[in-house]
């Protein structure tokens, strides 16, 4: 039987005109010509992102999955824990046979253990399309077909801040999306103090489509107008050259101490805005006693902070005085809260901006995470965007997203989260569609142990990622260029018809078709599909946007007219500073959605939780990443430049950025010389959790004592049977710690750790990350 989801898009022909499409890193057009994929950026993009050049090499790469596969051990022994995951062979199966088996396993788990034994894993980055959004598809399926699932909350990128911000500032979305814009920086900011920077490699990607990359141009215009940019980061590249930034290469993880010392300098010199603090904040007196050392005997002055930050005390004092009296913007990057006690720099950034009296002013105040992703610092669209409903999840249980290994390894144990004592559920089946936890997660050897505990792991994937290699059932899904969709996001004005450019690879199907056929086997097809084909869903999802345009008296093209276009420009809301601007203008009429209605420098709510690692006010809770004889370097595991996370690591643009096929680390010249390492060597980076190989570039653009290795190289263990195998490809998450930021948020701490580094002089193991696993003939 063929479900409505099985209808194919329009026929595809070689050598046709370029067709519009879009991605997380930019709108583009593409075509197949003489058997080769050609891509070109949108002509209206002032600063296109070269990541689109990963598509041609990835489209038909050997890493693609051509047909459904089932792990031999699962077929032979049935569902259950198995440490062969990640090193077993696979048996090809027909779609009909594999979906029959999967439907049976879903019924077994649901009926024997309840829907609370199913974990719905997805991270939402699989497509910029509004319909083929893997997270929405899998959650809709599990809600309509299995009675719900245990979900995750928050994100690896903002796990600490997304829990903290509602307590102290209010709505997280208002802070990052309806606050300080790039337009305001270009026109109004006089000094931008960027803790962790605003790296273009981060701000040029979005959770949906992005048609115009404006960040570089905005900083260039601001700098030309006289705005000063000050970068606080161990990495000079965390602001682009166009910003003309002064670089303060601080010790990693010391940002909260520097912020405390800046505020201390303002206070003791009478330069803080007391009227702003009195009118717009609560808890300043409690915090000031801590700041001045009255509550603990240690003033948080510049001399105290100098040893912690590696910055001379006189420079700290001078920087604080430079901030006073100017339209100052304090920026704190996502990166700073991806570490132990990550809540503290986020909280302190707000306090510093409040002490300067700048919050709510155009181009001033607090720009948390500005530059972390492309839809921050943009205007909102003024009409609804196409959105697929996920339905209602009857299961109320959840975990913080970064605690998946804890959940699988410790079912039934308790943990603290946001003032609650919660219990990890016992999960039998994990269903993953969209995302690669072997990229996002930390301590990958521990994650391997966690996945070995499952009865069944199901993965939809277009290529043989490490997550797919650990799955029991692997279902090949389409790449975005092989399907039709609508692309856009709420902070970009261009709505894009995403035309398919090439037929699906092998037997690959889109997630919707897979779930529709599964739902039919489970007797829930109507609830999941509502009888619609993909094209009918696109027409349905587009309609609220069309109605919104018509209600504003604007041209409202039919779906057919939109589909035949290169994209449609949507109206956007004014750049009015959102709730923080309204709060500044009239705090009584426009209170913030915090318990007090004000900015909370001291939070009674957080204090009542009684967590030793997150007090009622921001604080310095000690250095967390201190090198020693065993691990003398601090590793910064930040986001990559040539790909989004681990997506298309096998693409041409990603490959061009590697050294001898391996991910590239960076070291300071003095550190390299001390280890007899030169530019272009292969190095071994290790600690008690694991080890990996990487190429090395020697540069003075990094602080001495720091090694930088970006995430996203596909995990490639030389011998998966070992407890701590060497990753020969350069995945830093074999080294990072799998612990929460604090008992408040339980966020990811994957940004920093300590390591040993040595030159690798042995025979280089081959890179096999992109080679399909061994397979056996179906029986």
C-alpha positions as CSV (number, residue, x, y, z in Angstrom):
1,X,0.0,0.0,0.0
2,X,1.3,3.5,-0.9
3,X,0.7,6.2,1.6
4,X,0.1,9.9,0.6
5,X,3.6,10.6,1.7
6,X,5.0,8.3,-1.0
7,X,4.2,10.7,-3.9
8,X,7.3,11.9,-5.6
9,X,8.2,15.5,-6.4
10,X,8.3,16.8,-10.0
11,X,10.6,15.0,-12.4
12,X,14.3,16.0,-12.4
13,X,16.3,16.6,-15.5
14,X,20.0,17.2,-16.1
15,X,21.3,20.5,-17.3
16,X,18.3,22.5,-16.3
17,X,18.4,26.0,-14.9
18,X,19.5,26.6,-11.4
19,X,16.7,26.0,-8.8
20,X,16.3,27.9,-5.5
21,X,17.1,26.1,-2.3
22,X,18.4,27.0,1.2
23,X,20.4,25.8,4.1
24,X,21.3,26.7,7.7
25,X,24.3,28.5,6.3
26,X,22.7,30.4,3.4
27,X,20.2,30.6,0.6
28,X,21.6,29.3,-2.7
29,X,20.6,27.8,-6.0
30,X,21.7,24.6,-7.5
31,X,21.6,22.4,-10.6
32,X,22.9,19.1,-11.9
33,X,25.0,19.6,-15.1
34,X,26.8,16.7,-16.8
35,X,26.5,14.6,-13.7
36,X,28.0,17.2,-11.4
37,X,26.2,19.4,-8.8
38,X,26.8,23.1,-9.2
39,X,25.8,25.6,-6.4
40,X,25.9,29.4,-6.2
41,X,25.0,31.7,-3.4
42,X,22.0,34.0,-3.4
43,X,22.8,37.2,-5.3
44,X,21.4,39.4,-2.6
45,X,23.7,38.0,0.1
46,X,26.5,40.6,0.9
47,X,28.8,38.0,2.5
48,X,28.0,34.4,1.4
49,X,29.1,31.5,3.5
50,X,31.4,29.0,1.7
51,X,29.9,26.1,3.6
52,X,27.5,25.7,0.7
53,X,30.5,24.3,-1.2
54,X,30.3,21.1,0.9
55,X,27.2,20.0,-1.1
56,X,28.9,18.9,-4.4
57,X,31.3,16.5,-2.8
58,X,28.8,15.2,-0.3
59,X,25.9,14.5,-2.6
60,X,27.0,11.1,-3.8
61,X,29.9,10.4,-1.4
62,X,30.7,6.8,-0.4
63,X,29.6,7.7,3.2
64,X,26.0,7.9,2.0
65,X,23.7,5.1,3.2
66,X,22.0,3.4,0.2
67,X,19.5,1.0,1.8
68,X,18.1,0.0,5.1
69,X,20.5,-1.8,7.4
70,X,20.1,-3.8,10.6
71,X,22.9,-4.7,13.0
72,X,23.7,-8.4,12.9
73,X,23.9,-8.8,16.7
74,X,20.4,-7.3,17.0
75,X,19.0,-9.6,14.3
76,X,20.6,-12.7,15.8
77,X,20.0,-12.1,19.5
78,X,17.0,-9.7,19.5
79,X,16.7,-6.5,21.4
80,X,18.9,-6.0,24.5
81,X,22.1,-4.5,25.8
82,X,25.1,-5.2,23.6
83,X,28.6,-3.9,23.7
84,X,29.1,-4.8,20.0
85,X,27.3,-1.6,19.1
86,X,29.8,0.5,17.2
87,X,31.9,-2.5,15.9
88,X,29.3,-4.9,14.5
89,X,28.5,-5.7,10.8
90,X,25.2,-4.8,9.2
91,X,22.7,-6.8,7.2
92,X,20.8,-5.1,4.3
93,X,17.0,-5.4,4.4
94,X,14.1,-4.3,2.2
95,X,12.1,-1.4,3.4
96,X,9.0,-3.6,3.9
97,X,10.9,-6.1,6.1
98,X,12.7,-3.5,8.2
99,X,9.6,-1.4,8.8
100,X,7.7,-4.5,9.9
101,X,10.5,-5.3,12.4
102,X,10.7,-1.8,13.7
103,X,6.9,-1.5,14.1
104,X,6.9,-4.7,16.1
105,X,9.7,-3.4,18.3
106,X,7.9,-0.1,18.9
107,X,4.8,-2.0,19.9
108,X,6.7,-4.3,22.2
109,X,8.4,-1.4,24.1
110,X,5.2,0.6,24.2
111,X,3.0,-2.3,25.4
112,X,5.5,-3.9,27.8
113,X,7.1,-0.8,29.3
114,X,5.0,2.2,28.3
115,X,5.8,5.2,26.1
116,X,8.0,6.5,29.0
117,X,10.6,3.9,28.0
118,X,11.1,5.6,24.5
119,X,13.5,8.5,24.2
120,X,12.9,10.8,21.2
121,X,16.3,12.0,20.2
122,X,16.6,14.8,17.7
123,X,18.6,18.0,17.6
124,X,16.8,19.9,14.9
125,X,19.7,20.8,12.6
126,X,18.9,18.3,9.8
127,X,17.2,20.7,7.4
128,X,16.5,24.4,7.0
129,X,13.1,23.4,5.6
130,X,9.9,24.1,7.6
131,X,8.3,20.8,6.8
132,X,11.2,18.3,6.6
133,X,12.4,19.4,10.0
134,X,13.6,16.2,11.6
135,X,12.8,17.2,15.1
136,X,9.2,18.1,14.3
137,X,8.8,14.9,12.2
138,X,10.0,12.5,14.8
139,X,8.2,14.2,17.7
140,X,5.0,14.3,15.7
141,X,5.3,10.6,14.9
142,X,6.0,9.6,18.5
143,X,3.2,11.7,19.8
144,X,0.6,10.3,17.4
145,X,1.8,6.7,17.1
146,X,3.5,5.5,20.3
147,X,1.6,7.5,23.0
148,X,4.5,10.0,23.5
149,X,8.1,9.8,24.5
150,X,10.7,11.1,27.0
151,X,12.0,14.3,25.6
152,X,15.0,16.5,26.1
153,X,14.9,20.2,27.0
154,X,17.3,23.1,26.3
155,X,20.3,22.8,24.0
156,X,24.0,21.9,24.0
157,X,24.7,25.5,22.9
158,X,22.8,27.3,25.6
159,X,22.0,24.7,28.3
160,X,23.1,26.9,31.2
161,X,21.8,30.3,30.0
162,X,18.4,29.1,28.9
163,X,17.6,28.0,32.5
164,X,19.2,30.9,34.2
165,X,17.9,33.8,32.1
166,X,14.2,33.4,32.9
167,X,15.0,33.8,36.6
168,X,17.1,36.9,36.2
169,X,16.0,38.7,33.0
170,X,12.9,37.1,31.7
171,X,12.1,35.6,28.4
172,X,15.2,34.1,26.7
173,X,13.9,34.7,23.2
174,X,13.4,38.4,24.0
175,X,17.0,38.7,25.3
176,X,18.7,37.1,22.3
177,X,16.3,38.0,19.4
178,X,14.3,41.2,20.3
179,X,17.0,43.3,22.0
180,X,20.2,44.7,20.5
181,X,20.5,44.4,16.7
182,X,23.3,44.6,14.2
183,X,21.7,47.8,12.9
184,X,21.9,49.3,16.3
185,X,25.6,48.4,16.6
186,X,26.4,49.9,13.3
187,X,24.6,53.2,14.2
188,X,24.9,53.7,18.0
189,X,27.4,51.5,19.9
190,X,30.5,53.4,21.1
191,X,32.3,50.4,22.7
192,X,31.6,46.7,22.4
193,X,33.2,44.5,25.0
194,X,32.9,41.0,23.7
195,X,33.6,38.2,26.1
196,X,34.2,35.1,24.0
197,X,33.8,37.3,20.8
198,X,31.4,37.2,17.9
199,X,33.1,34.9,15.5
200,X,31.7,34.9,12.0
201,X,31.9,31.1,11.7
202,X,29.1,31.0,14.3
203,X,27.0,34.0,13.3
204,X,26.8,33.0,9.6
205,X,24.7,29.9,10.4
206,X,21.0,29.8,11.5
207,X,18.5,27.3,12.8
208,X,16.6,27.9,9.6
209,X,17.3,29.7,6.4
210,X,19.5,32.8,6.1
211,X,19.5,35.0,3.0
212,X,21.8,37.9,4.1
213,X,24.9,37.6,6.2
214,X,25.2,41.1,7.7
215,X,27.5,40.7,10.7
216,X,30.8,41.5,9.1
217,X,29.4,44.6,7.4
218,X,27.8,45.9,10.6
219,X,31.0,45.6,12.5
220,X,32.9,47.3,9.7
221,X,30.5,50.2,9.6
222,X,30.6,50.6,13.4
223,X,34.4,50.6,13.5
224,X,34.5,53.1,10.7
225,X,32.2,55.4,12.7
226,X,34.6,55.2,15.7
227,X,33.1,52.3,17.7
228,X,35.8,50.5,19.7
229,X,35.7,46.7,19.8
230,X,37.4,44.9,22.7
231,X,37.7,41.1,22.4
232,X,38.2,39.0,25.6
233,X,39.1,35.5,24.4
234,X,42.1,33.2,24.2
235,X,41.6,33.2,20.4
236,X,42.2,36.2,18.3
237,X,39.9,34.9,15.5
238,X,36.8,35.3,17.7
239,X,36.3,38.8,16.1
240,X,36.8,39.4,12.4
241,X,39.5,41.8,11.2
242,X,36.9,44.3,10.1
243,X,36.1,45.0,13.8
244,X,39.7,46.3,14.4
245,X,39.5,44.9,17.8
246,X,41.8,45.2,20.8
247,X,42.6,41.6,21.9
248,X,42.7,40.6,25.5
249,X,43.9,37.0,25.6
250,X,42.6,36.0,29.0
251,X,43.0,32.6,30.7
252,X,40.1,30.4,29.5
253,X,37.2,30.2,32.0
254,X,38.2,33.4,33.8
255,X,35.6,35.8,32.3
256,X,33.3,36.0,35.4
257,X,36.3,37.1,37.5
258,X,37.2,39.8,35.1
259,X,33.6,41.1,35.0
260,X,33.6,41.1,38.8
261,X,36.8,43.2,38.9
262,X,35.4,45.6,36.3
263,X,32.2,46.2,38.3
264,X,34.4,46.5,41.5
265,X,36.4,49.2,39.8
266,X,33.3,51.1,38.8
267,X,31.9,51.0,42.3
268,X,35.0,52.1,44.2
269,X,35.4,55.0,41.8
270,X,31.8,56.0,41.9
271,X,31.3,55.3,38.3
272,X,28.4,52.9,38.5
273,X,24.9,54.0,37.6
274,X,23.2,54.0,41.0
275,X,19.9,55.4,39.8
276,X,19.6,52.6,37.2
277,X,20.4,50.0,39.8
278,X,17.9,51.4,42.2
279,X,15.1,51.7,39.7
280,X,15.5,48.6,37.5
281,X,17.2,45.9,39.5
282,X,16.7,44.0,42.8
283,X,19.4,42.5,45.0
284,X,22.2,45.0,44.4
285,X,22.9,45.6,48.1
286,X,23.4,41.8,48.7
287,X,25.7,41.5,45.6
288,X,27.6,44.7,46.5
289,X,28.6,43.2,49.9
290,X,30.0,40.2,48.1
291,X,31.7,42.4,45.5
292,X,33.4,44.5,48.1
293,X,34.4,41.5,50.2
294,X,32.2,42.4,53.2
295,X,30.4,39.0,53.1
296,X,33.5,36.7,52.5
297,X,36.5,38.8,53.3
298,X,37.8,39.0,49.6
299,X,37.2,42.2,47.6
300,X,36.8,41.3,43.9
301,X,39.2,44.0,42.9
302,X,41.5,44.2,39.9
303,X,44.5,42.9,41.9
304,X,42.5,39.8,42.9
305,X,41.4,39.2,39.3
306,X,44.8,39.7,37.7
307,X,46.2,36.3,38.8
308,X,42.9,34.6,37.8
309,X,42.6,36.2,34.3
310,X,46.2,36.7,33.4
311,X,45.5,40.3,32.8
312,X,47.5,43.1,34.6
313,X,45.5,44.9,37.3
314,X,46.1,48.3,35.8
315,X,44.7,47.2,32.5
316,X,41.5,46.0,34.2
317,X,41.1,49.3,35.9
318,X,41.7,51.2,32.6
319,X,39.2,49.1,30.8
320,X,36.5,49.7,33.4
321,X,37.1,53.5,33.2
322,X,36.9,53.3,29.3
323,X,33.4,51.8,29.6
324,X,32.1,54.6,31.8
325,X,30.1,57.3,30.1
326,X,29.9,55.6,26.7
327,X,27.1,53.8,24.8
328,X,28.6,50.4,25.9
329,X,27.5,47.0,24.8
330,X,28.5,43.9,26.8
331,X,28.4,40.7,24.8
332,X,28.8,37.2,26.3
333,X,29.2,34.3,23.9
334,X,27.4,31.0,24.2
335,X,30.9,29.5,24.5
336,X,31.4,30.8,28.0
337,X,28.4,29.0,29.5
338,X,29.5,25.7,27.9
339,X,31.8,25.1,30.8
340,X,31.5,24.2,34.5
341,X,29.8,27.1,36.4
342,X,28.7,28.4,33.0
343,X,25.8,30.3,34.6
344,X,28.2,32.8,36.2
345,X,29.5,34.7,33.2
346,X,26.0,35.0,31.8
347,X,24.7,36.4,35.0
348,X,27.7,38.7,35.5
349,X,27.4,40.1,32.0
350,X,24.0,41.4,32.9
351,X,25.3,42.8,36.1
352,X,28.1,44.6,34.4
353,X,25.7,46.1,31.8
354,X,23.3,47.1,34.6
355,X,26.1,48.8,36.6
356,X,26.9,50.8,33.5
357,X,23.2,51.8,33.2
358,X,23.1,50.8,29.5
359,X,20.4,48.1,29.4
360,X,17.6,49.0,27.0
361,X,19.5,51.7,25.1
362,X,19.9,51.4,21.3
363,X,23.3,49.7,20.7
364,X,24.0,49.5,24.4
365,X,23.3,47.2,27.3
366,X,23.5,43.4,27.2
367,X,23.8,41.4,24.0
368,X,23.9,37.9,25.3
369,X,24.9,35.4,22.6
370,X,24.9,38.1,19.9
371,X,27.0,36.6,17.1
372,X,26.4,33.0,18.3
373,X,23.9,32.3,15.5
374,X,22.5,34.2,12.5
375,X,19.0,34.9,13.7
376,X,20.2,36.8,16.8
377,X,20.4,40.5,16.3
378,X,17.8,40.5,13.5
379,X,14.3,41.8,13.2
380,X,11.3,39.5,13.5
381,X,9.1,38.9,10.5
382,X,5.6,40.4,10.8
383,X,3.6,37.5,9.4
384,X,3.4,33.8,10.6
385,X,6.0,31.3,9.3
386,X,5.1,27.8,8.1
387,X,5.3,25.5,11.1
388,X,4.5,21.8,11.4
389,X,2.7,20.9,14.5
390,X,4.3,18.2,16.7
391,X,1.1,17.5,18.5
392,X,0.8,16.9,22.2
393,X,3.2,14.7,24.2
394,X,1.2,12.7,26.8
395,X,4.5,11.8,28.6
396,X,5.6,14.6,30.9
397,X,9.1,13.2,31.7
398,X,12.2,14.9,30.3
399,X,15.9,15.3,30.8
400,X,18.3,18.2,30.2
401,X,19.6,17.5,26.7
402,X,23.3,17.0,27.8
403,X,22.4,14.4,30.4
404,X,21.6,11.5,28.0
405,X,24.5,9.3,29.0
406,X,23.7,9.8,32.7
407,X,20.1,8.8,31.9
408,X,21.1,5.6,30.1
409,X,23.8,4.6,32.6
410,X,21.9,5.5,35.8
411,X,18.2,4.8,35.4
412,X,16.2,5.3,38.6
413,X,18.8,7.6,40.2
414,X,18.0,11.2,41.1
415,X,19.6,14.5,40.0
416,X,18.9,18.2,40.6
417,X,17.6,20.5,37.9
418,X,16.2,24.0,38.2
419,X,15.2,23.6,41.8
420,X,13.7,20.1,41.4
421,X,14.9,16.7,42.4
422,X,14.2,14.5,39.3
423,X,14.6,10.8,38.5
424,X,16.2,9.4,35.4
425,X,13.7,7.2,33.5
426,X,14.6,3.7,32.4
427,X,14.8,3.9,28.6
428,X,14.6,0.8,26.4
429,X,14.5,2.3,23.0
430,X,16.1,5.5,21.6
431,X,14.8,6.8,18.2
432,X,17.0,9.4,16.6
433,X,16.3,11.4,13.5
434,X,18.3,14.6,12.9
435,X,21.5,15.2,14.8
436,X,24.6,13.3,15.7
437,X,25.2,12.9,19.5
438,X,28.7,11.6,18.7
439,X,29.4,15.2,17.7
440,X,27.4,17.1,20.4
441,X,28.1,15.0,23.4
442,X,31.1,14.8,25.7
443,X,33.3,11.9,26.8
444,X,32.5,9.7,23.8
445,X,33.8,6.6,25.4
446,X,31.3,7.0,28.2
447,X,28.6,7.7,25.6
448,X,29.5,4.4,23.9
449,X,29.0,2.6,27.2
450,X,25.6,4.3,27.6
451,X,24.3,3.3,24.1
452,X,25.4,-0.3,24.8
453,X,22.8,-0.5,27.6
454,X,19.8,0.0,25.3
455,X,17.5,-2.6,23.9
456,X,17.2,-0.9,20.6
457,X,18.7,2.2,18.9
458,X,17.0,3.4,15.7
459,X,18.6,6.1,13.5
460,X,17.5,8.0,10.4
461,X,20.6,9.2,8.7
462,X,21.9,10.1,5.3
463,X,25.5,9.0,6.0
464,X,27.5,6.6,8.2
465,X,28.1,8.9,11.1
466,X,29.3,7.3,14.4
467,X,25.7,7.5,15.7
468,X,24.5,5.4,12.7
469,X,27.4,2.9,13.3
470,X,26.1,2.4,16.8
471,X,22.5,1.9,15.8
472,X,20.6,-1.4,15.6
473,X,18.3,-0.2,12.8
474,X,19.6,2.3,10.2
475,X,17.1,3.9,7.9
476,X,18.6,5.9,5.0
477,X,17.1,9.4,4.6
478,X,17.3,12.0,1.9
479,X,19.6,15.0,1.8
480,X,17.9,18.3,1.5
481,X,18.7,18.6,-2.2
482,X,16.7,15.4,-2.8
483,X,13.3,16.7,-1.6
484,X,11.0,19.8,-1.7
485,X,10.3,22.1,1.1
486,X,9.8,25.7,2.2
487,X,12.8,27.4,3.7
488,X,12.9,30.3,6.1
489,X,13.1,31.5,9.7
490,X,11.3,34.0,11.7
491,X,14.2,36.5,11.6
492,X,15.0,36.4,7.9
493,X,12.7,38.1,5.4
494,X,13.2,35.7,2.5
495,X,10.8,32.8,2.3
496,X,12.4,30.3,-0.2
497,X,10.8,27.5,-2.3
498,X,13.2,24.6,-1.9
499,X,13.2,22.7,-5.1
500,X,14.7,19.2,-5.4
501,X,17.7,19.1,-7.6
502,X,18.5,15.4,-7.8
503,X,16.7,12.1,-7.2
504,X,17.2,10.4,-3.8
505,X,20.4,8.5,-3.3
506,X,19.9,4.7,-3.5
507,X,16.8,3.7,-1.6
508,X,16.8,6.8,0.7
509,X,13.4,8.2,1.7
510,X,12.5,11.4,3.5
511,X,11.6,11.2,7.2
512,X,8.0,11.9,6.5
513,X,7.6,8.9,4.2
514,X,9.4,6.6,6.7
515,X,7.2,7.7,9.5
516,X,4.0,7.6,7.4
517,X,4.7,4.0,6.5
518,X,5.5,3.1,10.1
519,X,2.3,4.9,11.3
520,X,0.3,2.8,8.8
521,X,1.7,-0.4,10.4
522,X,0.8,0.9,13.8
523,X,-2.7,1.9,12.8
524,X,-2.1,5.7,13.3
525,X,-1.5,6.8,9.7
526,X,-4.4,9.2,9.6
527,X,-3.3,10.9,12.8
528,X,0.2,11.4,11.5
529,X,-0.3,12.3,7.9
530,X,-3.9,13.8,8.0
531,X,-4.1,12.3,4.5
532,X,-1.7,14.8,3.0
533,X,1.2,14.3,0.6
534,X,4.3,16.3,1.0
535,X,3.1,18.9,-1.5
536,X,-0.3,19.1,0.1
537,X,1.5,19.7,3.5
538,X,3.6,22.5,2.0
539,X,0.5,24.2,0.6
540,X,-1.2,23.8,4.0
541,X,1.7,25.2,5.9
542,X,2.1,28.1,3.5
543,X,-1.5,29.3,3.9
544,X,-1.1,31.1,7.3
545,X,1.7,33.2,5.8
546,X,-0.4,34.1,2.8
547,X,-3.3,35.0,5.0
548,X,-1.0,37.2,7.2
549,X,0.2,39.0,4.1
550,X,-3.4,39.6,2.9
551,X,-4.5,40.9,6.3
552,X,-1.7,43.5,6.1
553,X,-2.9,44.6,2.6
554,X,0.3,43.3,1.0
555,X,0.7,41.2,-2.1
556,X,-0.2,37.6,-1.0
557,X,0.9,35.2,-3.7
558,X,-0.8,31.8,-4.0
559,X,1.3,28.8,-3.3
560,X,1.7,28.1,-7.0
561,X,3.0,31.7,-7.5
562,X,5.3,31.4,-4.5
563,X,6.6,28.0,-5.8
564,X,7.4,29.4,-9.2
565,X,9.3,32.3,-7.7
566,X,13.0,32.6,-6.5
567,X,11.7,33.5,-3.1
568,X,9.3,36.0,-1.5
569,X,10.3,38.9,0.7
570,X,8.3,39.1,4.0
571,X,7.6,42.3,6.0
572,X,9.5,42.6,9.3
573,X,8.7,44.2,12.6
574,X,10.4,47.4,13.7
575,X,13.8,47.3,15.4
576,X,12.3,48.6,18.7
577,X,14.5,46.9,21.3
578,X,11.7,44.6,22.5
579,X,10.8,44.2,26.2
580,X,14.1,45.5,27.6
581,X,13.6,48.8,25.8
582,X,10.0,49.0,26.9
583,X,11.1,48.1,30.5
584,X,13.6,50.9,30.5
585,X,11.1,53.4,29.3
586,X,8.5,52.5,31.8
587,X,9.3,49.7,34.3
588,X,5.9,50.0,36.0
589,X,3.9,49.6,32.8
590,X,6.3,47.1,31.2
591,X,7.7,44.9,33.9
592,X,10.0,42.0,33.0
593,X,8.7,38.5,33.3
594,X,10.9,37.7,36.4
595,X,9.6,37.1,39.9
596,X,10.2,40.7,40.8
597,X,9.4,42.3,37.4
598,X,13.0,43.7,37.4
599,X,16.5,42.6,36.6
600,X,17.5,40.2,39.3
601,X,21.1,40.7,40.5
602,X,20.2,38.6,43.5
603,X,17.5,36.0,42.9
604,X,15.5,34.8,45.9
605,X,14.3,32.0,43.8
606,X,17.7,30.6,42.9
607,X,18.9,31.2,46.4
608,X,16.0,29.1,47.7
609,X,17.2,26.1,45.7
610,X,20.3,25.9,48.0
611,X,22.7,24.8,45.3
612,X,26.4,25.2,46.3
613,X,27.4,25.5,42.7
614,X,25.0,28.3,41.8
615,X,24.3,30.8,44.5
616,X,21.6,33.5,44.7
617,X,23.9,36.0,43.0
618,X,26.7,35.7,40.4
619,X,30.0,34.7,42.0
620,X,33.5,33.4,41.3
621,X,33.3,29.8,42.3
622,X,37.0,28.9,41.6
623,X,39.1,28.1,38.6
624,X,37.8,24.9,36.9
625,X,40.4,24.3,34.3
626,X,43.8,24.4,36.0
627,X,46.7,22.8,34.0
628,X,49.0,20.4,35.9
629,X,52.0,18.2,35.2
630,X,49.7,15.4,33.7
631,X,47.6,17.8,31.6
632,X,49.6,21.1,31.1
633,X,47.4,22.7,28.5
634,X,43.8,24.0,28.4
635,X,41.9,22.7,25.4
636,X,39.3,25.0,23.7
637,X,36.9,22.8,21.8
638,X,34.9,25.4,19.8
639,X,32.8,25.3,16.7
640,X,34.3,24.6,13.3
641,X,34.7,27.1,10.4
642,X,34.2,24.8,7.4
643,X,30.9,23.1,8.3
644,X,28.0,23.3,10.7
645,X,28.7,21.1,13.7
646,X,29.6,17.7,12.1
647,X,27.3,18.1,9.0
648,X,29.0,17.2,5.8
649,X,32.3,16.7,7.4
650,X,32.9,14.5,4.3
651,X,32.2,17.5,2.0
652,X,34.9,19.2,-0.1
653,X,35.0,22.5,1.8
654,X,35.4,20.7,5.1
655,X,38.1,18.4,3.7
656,X,40.1,21.4,2.3
657,X,40.4,22.7,5.8
658,X,42.0,19.6,7.2
659,X,45.7,18.7,7.4
660,X,46.7,15.3,6.1
661,X,43.0,14.4,6.3
662,X,42.8,15.2,10.0
663,X,41.2,18.1,12.0
664,X,43.5,21.0,12.6
665,X,44.5,22.1,16.1
666,X,46.3,25.4,16.9
667,X,49.1,26.0,19.4
668,X,51.2,29.0,20.4
669,X,54.8,29.0,19.0
670,X,56.4,28.8,22.4
671,X,54.2,25.8,23.4
672,X,55.0,24.1,20.1
673,X,58.7,24.7,20.4
674,X,58.7,23.2,23.9
675,X,57.3,20.0,22.5
676,X,59.5,20.0,19.3
677,X,56.4,20.5,17.3
678,X,56.4,22.5,14.0
679,X,53.7,23.7,11.7
680,X,52.2,20.8,9.8
681,X,53.0,18.0,12.3
682,X,50.6,15.5,13.5
683,X,50.0,15.7,17.3
684,X,48.5,13.4,19.9
685,X,46.2,15.1,22.3
686,X,45.3,13.1,25.4
687,X,44.0,13.0,29.0
688,X,42.5,10.4,31.3
689,X,39.3,10.2,29.2
690,X,40.9,9.4,25.8
691,X,43.2,10.6,23.0
692,X,43.0,11.8,19.4
693,X,45.3,12.7,16.6
694,X,45.2,16.1,14.8
695,X,47.2,18.2,12.4
696,X,48.7,21.3,14.0
697,X,49.0,25.0,12.9
698,X,51.4,27.1,15.0
699,X,50.1,30.6,15.4
700,X,50.5,33.6,17.7
701,X,46.7,34.1,17.4
702,X,46.2,31.9,20.5
703,X,47.1,32.4,24.1
704,X,50.2,30.6,25.4
705,X,49.2,27.4,27.3
706,X,46.0,26.9,25.2
707,X,45.3,24.4,22.4
708,X,42.3,24.9,20.2
709,X,40.7,22.0,18.3
710,X,37.3,22.5,16.7
711,X,34.5,20.0,17.1
712,X,32.8,18.1,14.2
713,X,35.4,15.7,12.9
714,X,33.6,12.4,12.7
715,X,34.6,10.1,15.5
716,X,37.0,7.5,14.1
717,X,38.4,5.0,16.7
718,X,41.4,3.0,15.5
719,X,40.2,-0.1,17.4
720,X,36.6,0.2,18.6
721,X,37.0,-2.9,20.8
722,X,39.3,-1.0,23.2
723,X,37.8,0.8,26.2
724,X,39.5,4.1,25.2
725,X,40.4,3.8,21.5
726,X,42.5,6.5,19.8
727,X,40.4,8.7,17.5
728,X,42.6,9.1,14.5
729,X,40.5,11.9,12.9
730,X,40.6,14.6,15.7
731,X,37.3,14.6,17.6
732,X,37.9,16.6,20.8
733,X,34.9,15.1,22.5
734,X,37.0,12.0,23.4
735,X,38.7,14.4,25.8
736,X,35.9,16.6,27.2
737,X,34.1,16.0,30.5
738,X,30.5,14.8,30.7
739,X,29.3,16.7,33.7
740,X,26.7,19.5,34.1
741,X,27.4,23.2,34.4
742,X,25.7,23.2,37.8
743,X,22.8,21.6,39.6
744,X,20.7,24.6,38.4
745,X,20.9,24.0,34.7
746,X,22.8,20.8,34.0
747,X,24.1,22.3,30.8
748,X,26.9,21.0,28.5
749,X,30.5,21.6,29.6
750,X,32.2,20.7,26.4
751,X,34.0,23.9,25.7
752,X,37.0,23.5,27.9
753,X,39.2,20.8,29.4
754,X,42.9,20.1,30.2
755,X,45.1,17.9,28.1
756,X,48.6,16.7,27.3
757,X,50.1,17.3,23.8
758,X,53.0,15.5,22.1
759,X,54.2,15.1,18.5
760,X,53.1,11.9,16.9
761,X,55.9,10.1,15.2
762,X,54.4,6.7,14.6
763,X,52.9,5.3,11.5
764,X,49.7,7.2,10.8
765,X,46.6,5.1,11.1
766,X,44.2,5.4,8.0
767,X,41.1,7.5,8.3
768,X,38.1,5.3,8.0
769,X,35.3,7.6,9.3
770,X,33.7,7.8,5.9
771,X,33.9,4.2,4.9
772,X,30.7,2.2,5.3
773,X,30.8,-0.5,8.0
774,X,31.2,-4.2,7.1
775,X,28.0,-5.7,5.8
776,X,26.8,-9.2,5.3
777,X,24.3,-10.6,2.9
778,X,20.7,-10.8,4.0
779,X,19.6,-14.3,5.2
